Amino acid sequence: MVIYDNVILVTGAALRVGRAIALALARDGARIVVHYNRSRKDAFRTVRELESIGTEAYLVQADQTRPADVRRAVAMAVKRFGRIDVLVNSAAIFESTPFQRVTATDWDRHLNANLKGPFFFSQAVAPGMRRRRRGKIINVSDVAGLKPYSGYIPYCAAKAGLLNCTQALAKVLAPHVQVNAICPGSVLWSEHGSATQRRLVTQKTLLKRLGTPEDVAAAVRFLIENDYITGTTIVVDGGRLLY
Ligand SMILES: NC(=O)c1ccc[n+]([C@@H]2O[C@H](COP(=O)([O-])OP(=O)(O)OC[C@H]3O[C@@H](n4cnc5c(N)ncnc54)[C@H](OP(=O)(O)O)[C@@H]3O)[C@@H](O)[C@H]2O)c1
């Protein structure tokens, strides 16, 4: 697919990595549906930035742990643009959950937001894509879905589940819709992370540097442009997995 031809819904696009993906695709000429949950002001700012690039952007709100919210947001976007060609599932939560303190609520929160959320967004966009015999779904997982961090078991398990879900959706939605995943390593440091942690994580990459949100956006762009890849994962981690 050429990117400029598409309507692309990016979840969690108010801030950080989702925002960077939306901006990169807008620069390539795509029309963007900006999804947010709570960051309303930032989402409006992203829309204004997208419009200043010269593209059309539309804002939708949804708590992706609520399937009805997700269906409503997708329906509004389809009403606005007539279709969604590409879904990028970037929204997620990432919370420290030390093993002995993990609660059932921690599990529910991570599975609901990071696994069920992308699934229900996919379920909502799929009928239109199937009807038009054309579409792509890109799930942003994490390298920790392949090699878990010990203090984040519910997060890692949800991201591992998302990789399996990606393969299942690729089978269900074949042959006209391609579904793939991206596993970033550290590309945007959390405001809660210390300088020491940052140094340690950097050391654990082969390339001796953290990535950038634009590195993830470049992988998204590649998956949109390539029409013969489905059910697979691109790791964007500077060699962290091999370290
Ligand atoms: N940052 C990294 O270095 C890194 C590394 C590996 C993987 N990843 C993955 O890359 C993606 C983007 O990373 P990020 O750091 O930009 O993520 P983030 O800042 O932690 O979260 C992105 C957005 O997810 C949205 N979100 C959270 N819970 C939601 C819910 N219940 N319903 C709807 N939206 C919800 C939030 O939207 P609102 O603010 O509008 O509420 C938030 O702004 C995530 O999937 C993450 O796991 C990131």
The ligand as a MOL file (V3000), in Angstrom:
LIG
                    3D

  0  0  0     0  0            999 V3000
M  V30 BEGIN CTAB
M  V30 COUNTS 48 52 0 0 0
M  V30 BEGIN ATOM
M  V30 1 N 8.1240 3.6700 25.3840 0
M  V30 2 C 8.8930 2.6260 25.1230 0
M  V30 3 O 10.1410 2.7160 25.2090 0
M  V30 4 C 8.2730 1.3220 24.6950 0
M  V30 5 C 9.0740 0.1810 24.6830 0
M  V30 6 C 8.5060 -1.0160 24.2700 0
M  V30 7 C 7.1740 -1.0740 23.8940 0
M  V30 8 N 6.4330 0.0540 23.9310 0 CHG=1
M  V30 9 C 5.0280 -0.0250 23.5170 0
M  V30 10 O 4.7810 0.9940 22.5740 0
M  V30 11 C 3.4640 1.5310 22.7440 0
M  V30 12 C 3.5330 3.0210 22.9780 0
M  V30 13 O 4.4300 3.2790 24.0500 0
M  V30 14 P 4.3230 4.6220 24.9290 0
M  V30 15 O 5.4890 4.6310 25.8210 0
M  V30 16 O 4.0060 5.7590 24.0270 0 CHG=-1
M  V30 17 O 2.9990 4.2400 25.7770 0
M  V30 18 P 2.3560 5.0420 26.9950 0
M  V30 19 O 2.8040 6.4470 26.9750 0
M  V30 20 O 2.5940 4.2570 28.2500 0
M  V30 21 O 0.7990 4.9160 26.6620 0
M  V30 22 C 0.2730 5.3510 25.4350 0
M  V30 23 C -1.1720 5.6990 25.5730 0
M  V30 24 O -1.9580 4.5530 25.8710 0
M  V30 25 C -3.2200 5.0540 26.2210 0
M  V30 26 N -3.9740 4.1330 27.0760 0
M  V30 27 C -3.6070 3.5570 28.2400 0
M  V30 28 N -4.6340 2.8530 28.7600 0
M  V30 29 C -5.6750 3.0070 27.8930 0
M  V30 30 C -7.0180 2.5520 27.8820 0
M  V30 31 N -7.5340 1.7990 28.8700 0
M  V30 32 N -7.7920 2.8930 26.8270 0
M  V30 33 C -7.3110 3.6370 25.8330 0
M  V30 34 N -6.0550 4.1410 25.7890 0
M  V30 35 C -5.2580 3.8160 26.8230 0
M  V30 36 C -2.9830 6.3620 26.9780 0
M  V30 37 O -3.8610 7.3310 26.4030 0
M  V30 38 P -4.3370 8.6370 27.2310 0
M  V30 39 O -3.0660 9.3180 27.6490 0
M  V30 40 O -5.1330 9.4230 26.2450 0
M  V30 41 O -5.1620 8.1720 28.3940 0
M  V30 42 C -1.4950 6.6590 26.7010 0
M  V30 43 O -1.2220 7.9840 26.3460 0
M  V30 44 C 2.8560 0.7490 23.9090 0
M  V30 45 O 2.0970 -0.3190 23.4060 0
M  V30 46 C 4.0620 0.2320 24.6670 0
M  V30 47 O 3.7900 -0.9260 25.4120 0
M  V30 48 C 6.9440 1.2680 24.3250 0
M  V30 END ATOM
M  V30 BEGIN BOND
M  V30 1 1 1 2
M  V30 2 2 2 3
M  V30 3 1 2 4
M  V30 4 1 4 5
M  V30 5 2 4 48
M  V30 6 2 5 6
M  V30 7 1 6 7
M  V30 8 2 7 8
M  V30 9 1 8 9
M  V30 10 1 8 48
M  V30 11 1 9 10
M  V30 12 1 9 46
M  V30 13 1 10 11
M  V30 14 1 11 12
M  V30 15 1 11 44
M  V30 16 1 12 13
M  V30 17 1 13 14
M  V30 18 2 14 15
M  V30 19 1 14 16
M  V30 20 1 14 17
M  V30 21 1 17 18
M  V30 22 2 18 19
M  V30 23 1 18 20
M  V30 24 1 18 21
M  V30 25 1 21 22
M  V30 26 1 22 23
M  V30 27 1 23 24
M  V30 28 1 23 42
M  V30 29 1 24 25
M  V30 30 1 25 26
M  V30 31 1 25 36
M  V30 32 1 26 27
M  V30 33 1 26 35
M  V30 34 2 27 28
M  V30 35 1 28 29
M  V30 36 1 29 30
M  V30 37 2 29 35
M  V30 38 1 30 31
M  V30 39 2 30 32
M  V30 40 1 32 33
M  V30 41 2 33 34
M  V30 42 1 34 35
M  V30 43 1 36 37
M  V30 44 1 36 42
M  V30 45 1 37 38
M  V30 46 2 38 39
M  V30 47 1 38 40
M  V30 48 1 38 41
M  V30 49 1 42 43
M  V30 50 1 44 45
M  V30 51 1 44 46
M  V30 52 1 46 47
M  V30 END BOND
M  V30 END CTAB
M  END
